[in-house]
Amino acid sequence: MSVYGRSAAEYEWEQGANAISADQDTYLEQAAMDLTYGIKDDGGNTSGYPTAIAELNDLASMPETDATAAQMADAQADINALDVFFNTPGLWD
């Protein structure tokens, strides 16, 4: 079993939700990397991975302060989509 992939990414997603904001980017970036490796290594349907990777990277690139209303709306849309992908409804609320 690979140390990367969907399971590892889900773990990072869950840990990031409980991390202080200064550390969340590290978890999000690791989750994106885990899914990137998972595209090759995970069995089954990985068609949703590229979109989840983009959403994780988008969240990781958000400013910690002074985000615009549009950035906040984009972040919330990414969070909602990732909660669906990882089956973790409301985790980041």
Secondary structure, 3 states (H helix, E strand, C coil): CCCCCHHHHHHHHHHHHCCCHHHHHHHHHHHHHHHHHHHHHCCCCCCCHHHHHHHHHHHHCCCCCCCCHHHHHHHHHHHHHHHHHHCCCCCCC
